Every structure is written in C-alpha cells, then in structure tokens.
Amino acid sequence: MAQMRQWLAAVCAELGLDPALLDGVTDELLDLIRDVAHGPSRPGAPLTAFLVGLAAAGGGQLDPSTTRERVHERAAAVDRLVWSWSPA
C-alpha cells in the first residue's frame, strides 16, 4: 500500500491534481475495480474506474473529442512517468 500511495502521489503531481482527491474513496474504488474484474469484465475494470471518475468530475457534459485529446495528453504524461519511475 505504501508503494501504491507513493505512485499515486507522483501521478497526482504529474497531472496537477490534489492527492486529497483520493481521501475517502480509495478503498471504494479498489473494491469496485475488483468486483468488475472478477465479475463482468477484467479488462473493463480500470476503464470502469475511469468512467466513474470522469462522471464524478462532471465529464458527462464534456465534448467527447476534447475529452479524448485530454486523455491522450494525460496518459502520455503518466506513461513517461512510468518509464522514469524509481521509487524512493
């Protein structure tokens, strides 16, 4: 769990997000991902969490093409972080 928290803090920093966004929802999201992965769809689990987060942020009103562009940009930023990651 410590490694997960360290990673998520780095991701938040990379994306300009407040890590406090995860306070009080981490266990619920992990449970949701587990339930989807062991139920309806293993590969759909992280995408379900993405959709929950997007909806929670009011993403239902966003233009799909703008949202896709933002997702591509942020995914690329996190991918660069993945390849440069060396936990303390």
C-alpha positions in Angstrom: 0.0 0.0 0.0 2.9 2.4 0.7 4.2 1.9 -2.8 0.7 2.5 -4.2 0.4 5.7 -2.3 3.9 6.9 -3.4 3.0 6.1 -7.0 -0.4 7.9 -6.8 1.2 10.9 -5.2 3.6 11.1 -8.1 0.8 10.7 -10.6 -1.2 13.5 -8.9 1.9 15.7 -9.1 2.4 14.9 -12.8 -1.3 15.7 -13.6 -1.6 18.7 -11.3 -4.1 17.0 -9.1 -4.5 17.3 -5.3 -3.8 13.9 -3.8 -6.6 14.6 -1.3 -9.0 13.7 -4.1 -8.3 10.0 -3.2 -9.0 10.5 0.5 -12.1 8.5 1.5 -12.6 6.9 -1.9 -9.5 4.7 -2.4 -10.9 1.6 -0.8 -14.3 2.0 -2.6 -12.6 2.4 -6.0 -10.3 -0.6 -5.4 -13.4 -2.7 -4.3 -15.2 -1.6 -7.5 -12.3 -2.5 -9.7 -12.0 -5.9 -8.0 -15.7 -6.6 -8.4 -15.8 -5.6 -12.1 -12.6 -7.6 -12.8 -13.9 -10.7 -11.1 -17.4 -10.2 -12.5 -18.5 -8.6 -15.7 -15.1 -7.8 -17.3 -11.5 -8.0 -16.2 -10.2 -5.6 -18.9 -13.2 -3.4 -18.3 -12.3 -2.8 -14.6 -9.8 0.1 -15.0 -12.0 1.7 -17.7 -15.0 1.5 -15.4 -13.0 3.4 -12.7 -12.0 5.9 -15.4 -15.7 6.4 -16.3 -16.7 6.8 -12.6 -14.0 9.4 -12.1 -15.0 11.2 -15.3 -18.7 11.3 -14.3 -17.7 12.4 -10.8 -15.8 15.3 -12.3 -18.9 16.3 -14.4 -17.4 14.8 -17.5 -20.8 13.9 -18.9 -21.1 17.4 -20.2 -17.7 17.4 -21.9 -17.2 17.3 -25.7 -16.0 13.7 -26.5 -13.3 14.9 -28.9 -11.9 17.3 -26.3 -12.1 14.7 -23.6 -10.2 12.2 -25.9 -7.5 14.7 -26.5 -7.1 15.4 -22.8 -7.0 11.7 -22.0 -4.3 11.2 -24.7 -2.2 14.0 -23.2 -2.5 12.9 -19.6 -2.0 9.2 -20.5 1.2 10.2 -22.3 2.4 12.2 -19.3 1.7 9.2 -16.9 3.4 6.8 -19.4 6.5 9.0 -19.3 6.4 8.8 -15.5 6.0 5.0 -15.7 9.2 4.7 -17.7 11.2 7.1 -15.5 9.8 5.7 -12.2 12.2 4.8 -9.5 10.5 4.7 -6.1 12.4 6.2 -3.2 
